[in-house]
């Protein structure tokens, strides 16, 4: 009809098939990129961004995509999954001693970094104070995806890794609050008002995360689900519930999901290896989708004038703001200067700053597109510089740490009607359980090794059977001694047959 709006073409099965083909090819290329990046040291996020840019309007795909609001929503969802996966893999016994230092980095460190970076953007690049503060806040958050994926491949001291991982999980919350405040129309609130809002939102988010995490872990330990595949789904659903509950309560949803996931990850949940693998797979999908989408949003031919400002701001952030913020935040904790130096260089940026840069775009802040371009260039260039040089710097500072004995992979399946548990124990290559006889395990009464699988062959072990690396054991334990049996198995895996010196049941701790 004349004057009527143009009708959109309906989505057909053919279009769906094309979309599925493109998505599957992107995933396959991204998976192959992980292998390439692990060998070359090049962070895989740069490859994902490159895929998105190649598919965009300046690339071979010629896809025109400019929806910053959709990118922000999908980015938030991906970040929830990434924080959940990171929290599930964080061991409480490692992170507990460094919680004060990580919290200081997430609060004092962020404040110092925002101030120094904003001053550099204002005086060196001549940006207005609002734009400068937005950029300072956006780039002051270390990226959970980059930190989790890079640091766990490098044999660093456990304290350094724990501090950096906890910081990346904590600092998203205050930074999001700052970016939203600076991107709101009207005058920027006084600093003491922002501090109060940040404290309140963090408190609400922490309370909601701990509450949901405790309730979720308690429920999963006491309710036997009919299929093992339901446990990973339930764990991720609980983590997302924590985020939603925290956000709806006007708290920090990001802090809530991280804390809830950390509680779930340190609880003795059934079918834990399957849950961990499921969460890791979802985390990879979230990273790939998020970076590819951000690459699509970028228009490379518009970024020429923003390369120099990005390099200047990034240099001020990396060489001045980050080291000052680390040293100021960690001053009370007497951490050696070598570790502080490494933490300064390991303040990895990734998708989080780019996602946060979409907030002023959605809010309609003046020159928001330029802010996005500057942040994008800064993240790409300095990730390319920092990521591959971390192992070299660690060796130079003599902070490389040889790996200790590998932990056992123990999966628990509840036998509800029999009031017991079936523990599946995998002995990895570096475990000190290698060479230990079954009788030397000294399992508590009510637990026994019932089957050994070795090189594809199953047999019932004798008390004198010597265990080897690569073996898989089936251990049956009654309900009252389940935890003690797992503690004993982990103790022997760490200390060998002399683990009985650690206590009557081998000491040690569960996950």
N, C-alpha and C positions, 0 to 999 in steps of 0.2 A: 504494500500500500504506500502511496506517495506520502512522504513526511514521517513515516514510521521508522522506528529504530531498526538498524540492520540486525537480522536474526543471526545468532551464533550457530555455527555448525554443531550438531549433536555429537557427543562422544560415542563412537562406534567400537565394535570389537576389534576392528582393524587398527584404530587409533590406540586402543589399549595394548594390542600386541606390539605395536611400534614402541610405545612407552616402556613396556616391560623389557624389550630388547635393548633399548638404550640404557635403562637402569642396570640390567644385568652386565652389560659390557663395561659400564663405568665401575661397577663393583669388582669385576675381574681385573680390570686395569689397576684399580686401587690396591687390591690384594697383592698383585705382582709388584706394585710400587713399594710395599712394605718390605719385601725381600730385597729390592734394590737399595732402599734407604738403610737397611740394617747392615749391608755390606759397605756402602759408601760413607755412612755417617750423616748423610743428608736427611734432615727431618722429613718424614713422610707428609706432614701437613702442607709443605710447599708443593709437593707433587699433586696433592688433592686440589689445592688452589689453582695450580697450573691446568689441571683437567677442566675445572670450571671456567677458567679464562679462555681455554681453547674452544669450549662449547659456546662461549658468549658471542656478543655481537661483533667483537673485533677478532674473533677466531674462526675456525673452519665450520663450527656449528651454526654461527649466525643466529643464536637465540637471543632475543631481546627481552631482558628481564630487569625490571627496575623497582620491584615492590619491596621497599625497605621494611614495611610493617610486617609482611609475611616472613621475610628473612629473620626479623627480630623474634617473632613467635616461634618459628622452627628452631632458631638458635637457642632460645631459652629451653625448649623441650630437649634438645640434644645435650645441652649443658647439664640438665637434671640427670640424664642417663649417665653422662661421663662422671659427674660427681658421685653418683650412686656406685658405679663400678669402682671408682677410686676408694670410696669409703669401705666397700666390701673387702678390698685388698689391703687395708691398713690394719696392722696388728697393734692392739692396744698396749701390749707390753713394750713395744718399741716407741710408740708415740707418747705414752704417758709422761715420761721424764722430760719431754721437750715441749709439752703443751704451753707453758708460760712463754717460752721463747717464740713459738709459732704465733701465739696470740699477740705478742708484742709486735712482731713483724706485720701482722695483718692490720694492726691499728696504728701504732706509732710509726711503723715503717711506711704505711700507705700515706699517712698525713705528711710526713717529711718528703716523700717522693712527689706527691701532688704539688706541694708548695714550690719545690725546686724546679720541677719540670714546667709548671705554669709560668714561673718567673722567666725561665729560659725562652719559652714560646712567646711571651709578651715583649721582652726586651731585645731578643735576637731576631725574631721573625716579625715583630710588630703586629701581633694579633691582639685584638681587644681582650680585656680581662676575662670576659665570659667564655669566649672561644678557647683562651689559654687554659682556664681552669677545667673546661671540659676535656681537653686533650690530656692535661696532667692527670685527671682522675681516670680517664679511659685506659691510659697506658701504664698505670701504677699497679694494675692487677696482674699477677702472674697467672699463667694459663694452666688449668688442671690437666687438660688433655696432653699438652706438651710436656709438663713436668712428669706425669705418671708414665708416659710412653718412653721418655728419654732417660730419666734417672734410674729406672729399674733395669736398664741395660748396662749401667756403669757400676763397677764394684767400688762404691764410695763408702766411707764410714757410715754406720747405721744412723748416727745422730744427725749428720748432714742431710741424708735422704729423708729422715723422719721430719725434720724441721721444714724442709722445702715442700714436702708433700702436704703436711698439715697447713702450712701457710697458703698454698694454692687452694686448699679446700675452704679455708676461712676467709681469705681476703676478697672473694667475689662479693660477699654480702655488703661490707661497708662501701666498696667502690660503686656498686649498683646504686646505692642510696645517694652517693655524692653526684653521680652522673645525672640521675633523675632530677635532683635538686637544682643542679646548674643548668639543666635543659628546660626547666619550667619557666614559662613566660612571667615577666615581672622581675623585680629585684631579687638578687640572691639573698637567702636568709643569712642571719648572723651566724658566726661559726659556732657559738655555744648552743644555738638552736639545732644546728646540724649534728653536733656531738650528742645532744640529748636524744634526737631521733634515731641516730645510729645505735646508741646504747639500748634504747627501748626495743628496736626491731631485732637486734641481735639477741637480747634476752628472751623475747617471745619465740624467735626461731629456735634457739637452743632448747627451750623448755618443750616446744612441740616436737622437735626432733628426738629428744631423749625419751619423751613419753611414748611416741609412736614406735620408736625402735624397741623399747622395753616390752610394750604390749605385743608387738609383732613377733619378737623372738620367743616370748613366753608362749604365745599361741602355737607357733610352729613346732615347738618342742613337745607340746602336750596334745596336739591333734595329729593323728596319723592319717595323712592324705592317701587316697586309693592308688595314686600313680606317682612315680618318682618325678615325672616331668612336670607335675604341678608345683613342686617346691620352688624351682627357679622363678616361675611366673608369680607365685605368691610373694617371694622376697622382693622382686622388682616392683610389684604392686604396692607393697608396704612402703618402699622407699619413695615412690611417687606420691603416695598418700601423705607422707611426712612433708614433702614440698608443698602440696596443695593446702594442707592444714596450716602450715606456717604462713603461707602467703595470704590465705583468707583471714587469718587472725591478725593481719597487718604486721607480720613479723618477717624475718628473712627466710624465705623458702629454701634458698640455696644452703644456708647453714643447717637448716632442719634436715634436708635430705642427706647431707654429708654425715651428720651426727647419727641419724637413724641407721644409715647404711653401715657405719662403723660399728654400731652396737650389734647389728645383725651379723656382720662379718666376724665378730669375736664371740658370738654365741655358738654353742655346739649344736648346729642344725643338721638334720638328716640330709643325706645326699649332697654334701657340701661341694665336692669337686664338680658335680654336674651344675650346681647353681653358679659356681665361680666361672665355669666355662661359658655358661649362658650369658652371664652379665658381661663378660669380656667381649663376647661376640656382639652384643647390643652396643657396647661402648665403641667398638670399631665402626659399626654401621653409623652410629651417631656422629662420630668424627668425620667419616667420609662424606656423609650427606651434608653436614654443616659446612665443611670447607669447600666442597664443590658448589654449594649454593652461594657462598660468599664470593667465590671466584666468578660466578655468573653475574653477581650484582656489580662487579667492578667494570668500569669502562676505561681500559688502558690508555686510549688516545687522549683522555682528558687529564691524565695524571702527570704530564710533562712538567708543568709549572710547580708541582707539589713535591717533586723528588728532593730538591735541595732543602726546603724547610723540614721535610721528614728526616733527612740525614742529620741536620743540625739538632733537631729536638731529640732524635734517637741517641746521638752522641752525648748530649747533656744528660739524658736519662741513664744511659749505660755506664758512663764514666764518672758522673757526679752524683745524680739523684739516687740511684740504686745503692752505690757503696755507702753514701752518707746515711741513707735510711736504714741499711743493715747494721752499720756500726752504732747508730743512735739507738735502734731498737734492742740490740743485743748487748749493750754496754753493761747492764746489771748482771749478766749471766756468765761472765768470764769464759767465753768461748774463745779458743785460740784464734789468732789473727789469720792463720792459714785457712781455717774452716770458714771464717767470715768472708775472706776474699773469694773463696769458691762459691759461697752462697750469693755474693754480690754478682758474680758472673753468671750464675745459674738462675737468675730471675727471668725465666723464659716467658716470652709472650707468644700468643697463638690466636686462636679464634675468638677468645673472650673479649679482648680489646676491640676487635673488628665488629663483633656483635654489639658491644656497648656503643660503638660509634654510630650505630643506626638509631639510637635513642634520640639524639638531637635532630636527625633527619625526620623521624616521625613527628617530633614536636614542632618542626618548622623553624628551628633556630637558624639565624642568618649565617651563611657560609658553612652550613652543615655538610654539604657535599665535599667541600674542601677539607673539612675535618676528617671525613671518612677516608678520603684519598691519602692524606698525610699518615693517618694511623695504619692504613693498609701497607703503604710503602715501608713504613718504619718496622712493622711486624715482619714483613718478608725479608728485608735486608738484614736486620739484626738477629732474626732466627737463623738465617743462613750463616751468620758469623759465629753466634754463640754456641749453637747446638753441636756442630762438629768439633769445636775446640775444647769442649768440656773435658773429654778424656785426657787431652794433652795437658791442660791446666791442672787437673787432679794429679797427674804423674809428676808435674813440675813442683807442685806443692807437697809431694810425697803423701798424698791422701788416698792413693789407691789402696783398696783393701781386698786381700784374697778372700775368696768365698769359703765359709766354714762348711761343716757337714750339712748336707741337704736334708731338709725336713721331709718327713714321711707324708705321703698322700693318703689320708684316712677318710673313707666314706662310711657313713652310718645309715643303715636301713632299719627302722623300728619293726620289731616283731610283736605287735600289740597283744595278740591273743596269748603268746607264750611269755609275756612279760620279760622280753629280752631284746637284744640288739645284735645284728650281724655286721661286724666291722670288716670292711674290705681295705686291706693295707697294701700299698705299693711301696717297695723298697727301691728308692732311686739310686742313681750311680754313686753319689757322694755320701750315702748313708753309712754310719758306723754300725748298723745292724748287720752288715756283711761280715760273715764269719762267726756269728753268734749262734749257739745251739738253741733249739726251741726251749729246752729246760732252763737255759740261762736267761730267758726273758723274764722269768719269775713273775708271771701274771698273777693277779690276786685270785683267791678261791672264788669260783663262779665264772671264770673266763678261761678259754682254751683255744688253741690253734687247731682248727678242724680240717683244714685243707691248704695245700700249697700248690700253686700253679707256676711251673718253671719251664720256660721255652715251649709253651703250648701243651705241656703234659701236666695233668693233675694227679696228686697222690696225697694220701693221709700221712702226715709226718710222725716220726718217732720222737721221743724226748731228745735223742742224740742227733736228730737231723740238723745239719748246718745250713743256715740261711745264707742266701747269696743276693747280691745286687741284681735287680730285675725281677726278683720273685714277687708274687702276689699272694697274700695270705688272707684266709677267711677266719676271722676270730669271732666266736660266739661268746657274748657276755650277758649275764643277767642284769636286770635293771639297776640293782643297788651298786654294782661294781663297774658299770659301763664307763663312768668318768675316770675311775682309778685305772682301769685297763688302758684307756687311751693315753693317760698321762705316763703310764709305765712304758708303753710302746714308743712314745715320742722321746722319753728320756733315754731309752736304749738306742734309738736312732741317732741321738745327739752325742751320747757318751759311750756307747758300746757296752760291753759286758761289765764294765766298772761303774755303770750308772747307779748301782745299788748304794754307792757311797753318798748319793744325793738324798737318800731317805729310804724308808721302808718300801715305798712304791715307786722309787726312782725320781721323786721330785718332779721338776719340770712343770709345765702348764699346758693346757689345751690350746686350741687356736686362740 
